[in-house]
Amino acid sequence: GRSAIDDKSSVLATLEAVELLLDEHFQPRRTIYLAFGHDEESGGSGARAILATIRSQGVTEFGLVLDEGGAILPGSLIPGIDQPVALIGVTEKRVLTLELSVRAVGGHASSPPPVTAIGRLGRAIARLEASPFPARLDGAPAQMFRHLAPEMTPGQRVVFANLWLFRPFVLRILRNSADTAPLVRTTITAPMLRQPLSSAPTSSHKQFMGWIINSGNLQADAFGITQGTDDDP
């Protein structure tokens, strides 16, 4: 999490910025809360505790919520731009973890069943990966590209400033790259398959699937797609 495992520099940068503002006797017009969790990479209980604490103080909504933001990228990393680009986080995706559970006939490694539990589970994961969420370019990502368009080369400026016309073309490019696909669609991953240390195929196996749900999609959509993978003979 923040400052314990991940993003130490972001915590220090935020606190240093606050110290500088205090030295300048800055008075914000609204109350500002600084919230730093401790386990963002391993469950997120810190974020839930922070929210519960804030709600216990009678705060039910915020005018604006910002995360620590992204990196300041050199222009060379964004085609058509030769200036540094600072990414500010203004929206958050939702996270959903679902468990796939499979039962099959067990046995010894010398005479395994035609399809093992882990084999059947692998087929279910393959079907999920083969049926990704539809890509869409709207909301914050679309606004980001419109904002960057004036800084691009003339050809790319025309494309990104007129997404109403070139949206299908841009979507095809973005969804086919692992780096940019999360901008335009809900993603799914199977972090790691674990099999007990044994020479015998086990009769059951479980795998947790992680969904990173994009804006415009619902958790119910992920449930529906996952339930459709259980049709395995």
Solvent accessible surface area in square Angstrom, and as a share of the most:
residue,aa,sasa,rsa
1,G,0,0.00
2,R,46,0.17
3,S,60,0.39
4,A,62,0.48
5,I,109,0.55
6,D,42,0.22
7,D,44,0.23
8,K,109,0.46
9,S,83,0.53
10,S,30,0.20
11,V,13,0.07
12,L,119,0.59
13,A,64,0.50
14,T,44,0.26
15,L,73,0.36
16,E,97,0.44
17,A,49,0.38
18,V,46,0.26
19,E,94,0.42
20,L,99,0.49
21,L,74,0.37
22,L,112,0.56
23,D,101,0.52
24,E,125,0.56
25,H,153,0.69
26,F,96,0.40
27,Q,149,0.66
28,P,57,0.36
29,R,244,0.89
30,R,178,0.65
31,T,109,0.64
32,I,112,0.57
33,Y,86,0.33
34,L,82,0.41
35,A,59,0.46
36,F,75,0.31
37,G,19,0.19
38,H,102,0.45
39,D,16,0.09
40,E,85,0.38
41,E,106,0.48
42,S,81,0.52
43,G,60,0.58
44,G,18,0.17
45,S,52,0.34
46,G,5,0.05
47,A,63,0.49
48,R,153,0.56
49,A,59,0.46
50,I,47,0.24
51,L,80,0.40
52,A,61,0.48
53,T,74,0.43
54,I,19,0.10
55,R,148,0.54
56,S,92,0.59
57,Q,116,0.52
58,G,59,0.57
59,V,35,0.20
60,T,120,0.70
61,E,144,0.65
62,F,85,0.35
63,G,63,0.61
64,L,127,0.63
65,V,98,0.56
66,L,96,0.48
67,D,60,0.31
68,E,72,0.32
69,G,23,0.23
70,G,50,0.48
71,A,60,0.46
72,I,127,0.64
73,L,43,0.21
74,P,69,0.43
75,G,5,0.05
76,S,103,0.66
77,L,116,0.58
78,I,26,0.13
79,P,97,0.61
80,G,25,0.24
81,I,9,0.05
82,D,128,0.66
83,Q,91,0.40
84,P,101,0.63
85,V,14,0.08
86,A,65,0.50
87,L,59,0.29
88,I,128,0.65
89,G,17,0.16
90,V,86,0.50
91,T,78,0.45
92,E,117,0.52
93,K,68,0.29
94,R,99,0.36
95,V,101,0.58
96,L,22,0.11
97,T,82,0.48
98,L,18,0.09
99,E,82,0.37
100,L,19,0.09
101,S,68,0.44
102,V,18,0.10
103,R,190,0.69
104,A,21,0.17
105,V,113,0.65
106,G,29,0.28
107,G,34,0.33
108,H,101,0.45
109,A,54,0.42
110,S,94,0.61
111,S,78,0.50
112,P,73,0.46
113,P,21,0.13
114,P,143,0.90
115,V,45,0.26
116,T,33,0.19
117,A,1,0.01
118,I,57,0.29
119,G,31,0.30
120,R,59,0.21
121,L,0,0.00
122,G,29,0.27
123,R,95,0.35
124,A,10,0.07
125,I,16,0.08
126,A,54,0.42
127,R,86,0.31
128,L,2,0.01
129,E,108,0.49
130,A,81,0.62
131,S,65,0.42
132,P,70,0.44
133,F,8,0.03
134,P,104,0.66
135,A,20,0.16
136,R,97,0.35
137,L,4,0.02
138,D,54,0.28
139,G,39,0.37
140,A,31,0.24
141,P,22,0.14
142,A,1,0.01
143,Q,111,0.49
144,M,57,0.25
145,F,17,0.07
146,R,113,0.41
147,H,147,0.66
148,L,15,0.08
149,A,1,0.01
150,P,84,0.53
151,E,85,0.38
152,M,7,0.03
153,T,67,0.39
154,P,93,0.58
155,G,50,0.48
156,Q,55,0.24
157,R,98,0.36
158,V,83,0.48
159,V,26,0.15
160,F,30,0.13
161,A,52,0.40
162,N,44,0.22
163,L,4,0.02
164,W,190,0.67
165,L,100,0.50
166,F,60,0.25
167,R,70,0.25
168,P,90,0.57
169,F,92,0.38
170,V,3,0.02
171,L,22,0.11
172,R,115,0.42
173,I,97,0.49
174,L,14,0.07
175,R,98,0.36
176,N,114,0.59
177,S,42,0.27
178,A,95,0.74
179,D,128,0.66
180,T,38,0.22
181,A,13,0.10
182,P,51,0.32
183,L,58,0.29
184,V,0,0.00
185,R,38,0.14
186,T,3,0.02
187,T,37,0.22
188,I,36,0.18
189,T,73,0.42
190,A,30,0.23
191,P,97,0.61
192,M,116,0.52
193,L,80,0.40
194,R,172,0.63
195,Q,75,0.33
196,P,79,0.50
197,L,188,0.94
198,S,71,0.46
199,S,76,0.49
200,A,36,0.28
201,P,23,0.14
202,T,37,0.22
203,S,56,0.36
204,S,45,0.29
205,H,11,0.05
206,K,122,0.51
207,Q,8,0.04
208,F,111,0.46
209,M,1,0.00
210,G,14,0.14
211,W,5,0.02
212,I,65,0.33
213,I,1,0.00
214,N,10,0.05
215,S,54,0.35
216,G,50,0.48
217,N,16,0.08
218,L,105,0.52
219,Q,72,0.32
220,A,68,0.53
221,D,55,0.29
222,A,0,0.00
223,F,89,0.37
224,G,43,0.41
225,I,53,0.27
226,T,12,0.07
227,Q,120,0.53
228,G,55,0.53
229,T,10,0.06
230,D,116,0.60
231,D,122,0.63
232,D,28,0.15
233,P,140,0.88
